[in-house]
Amino acid sequence: MTPAVAAAKTAKVQHQLLSYEHDPKAESYGLEAAELLGLPPEQVFKTLVALVDDQPVVAMVPVIYQLDLKFLAKAHGGKKAVMCPADKAQRLTGYVLGGISPLGQKKRLPLYLDSSAELQPEIYMSAGRRGLEIAMAPQDLLYLTSGKLAPLVRD
């Protein structure tokens, strides 16, 4: 059991686990998950770690979109956002790239969930390792992480 799954179970939040055989050659972990699990890609969210004015934050956007760093900076009340270096993101969260979950991180970071999530009954995200997804209502994710909804992608 990953820390992400433990966090959902401890909080007694309704969730579902889905697993698939991860291909180490896959270029996009999120698109791979959507494809292999037969999920609509707008419901599968990638968890990204960025730095807003040097402060680490988590941004979650659908796998078919790219995070707009200006939107993230604005959501966090900062001036500039850049992607966090991979090694630092892994150290901060306790997860490997492609398996970074918004739940059960080593250190809870401020979380921003793209506002498109509120249109979905449930969203899918990494459950803490490659090949394992967890599904839950977006409101439950925000409750568990003290996260905020914000527009994070351009249409």
N, C-alpha and C positions, 0 to 999 in steps of 0.2 A: 504494500500500500504506500502510495506517495504522500508527502505532506499535503498536497492539494486535495486528494481524496479524503484524507483524515480531517482536514478543515471542514469540508462539506458535511461529512458524517457527524462530527462533533457538534456542528451548528444545527444538525437535523434539518438541513435544507434539502428539498426534493431535488434529486439529481439522477443522472443516468450515465453510466460509463460505456464507452464504445472503444474497441481496440481493433487494430489492423496491423498487417505486416509491413513495417516501415522499410522502404528501400533506401539504403545508404546513398544511392546515386540521385535521389530525388532533389530537384533544384528548389522547390518550394514546399516546405513542410505542410503549410496550411492547405494549399491546393491539392497536395497528395492526400491529405486526410479527407477533404471534401469528395474527391474523386473515388477513393477506395471505399468510403462509407456511404456513397450515394447521397450526399447531403447537398442542399442548395448552398453555393459558395457565399451568398450574402448572409448566411446564418453561421458560418464558420469564421471565428475571429482569431487573428494572430495577436500575440502578446509581445509588445516591443518595449524595450527600455531605452529611454532618451535622457538627455541632460538639458534641463531648462535653467539657464544661467548657472550652470555647473551643479544643479541639484537633480539627483536621479528621480525620474517619474516613470510610470508605466502608462502606455497608450495601447488601446485595443481597437483594431479596425478590422472590417471584413477582409478576408484573404484576397479578394479580387481588387482591392483598392490599395493605394499607397498612402501612408501617413503624411499629412501636410504639417511640416514642422512649425510653420508660422501659426497655424491654428492651435497646435499644442501649446506653444509659448503663450499665446493669448489666453487659452483656457486656464493655464496655471498662473497667469498674472505676471509673466516674465517677458523679457525682451527677445531672447534668442534660444532656440532649441537645436540640438544636434543629436544624432544617434550616439548612444553609449557604446564604447568599444566592447567587443564581444567578451573578452576576458573579464572585464569589470562587471558587465551585465550578469555573467555567470556567477561571479563572486557575490554580488549583491543579492541575487535571488536564490542561490543554492541549486539552480537548475542548469542543464546544458541547453545550448541553442537548439531550437526546434522542439524543446520540451519545457520552455519557460511557461509556467502557469501563473495567472494572477493570484492564485490561492496558495497559502502555505509557504510564502516566500520567507527566506531567512530574516529579512528586515522588511516590514511593511512599507511600501513606497506609495506615494500619492498615485491614485489610479484614475484615468480618464477613459471612458468608454464612448466610442463614436455613437452619436445620437440616433443613427439608423437602427441600433439595437432595440430601441423601444418599440419598433414596428414588428418585432419578432416575438412569438410566444416563448421560444427558448433559443439560446445561442450555444454554440459548441466552441470549446477552447481546449488548449492542452491541459492534461491532467497531471503534468509533471514529468512526463517522459515521452520520447518519440514513439508514436504508435498507440498512444492512449489519449482519448478525448473525453471530456466531461461536458454534459449538457445540463443547463439549468435556465430558469427564467432570468432575464437581464436584471430585474429588480432584486432577485436573490443575490446575484453577483455583486451588485452595488451595495447591498446590505452587508455582505460578508467582508467587503474590502473597504468600506466607507468611501467608495468611488463616486465619481460624478459623471453625468452625461454631458457631452460637448461635441460640437461638430468638429471632426478631425480629418475629414477627407473632402476634396473638391468634387463636385458633381460632374 
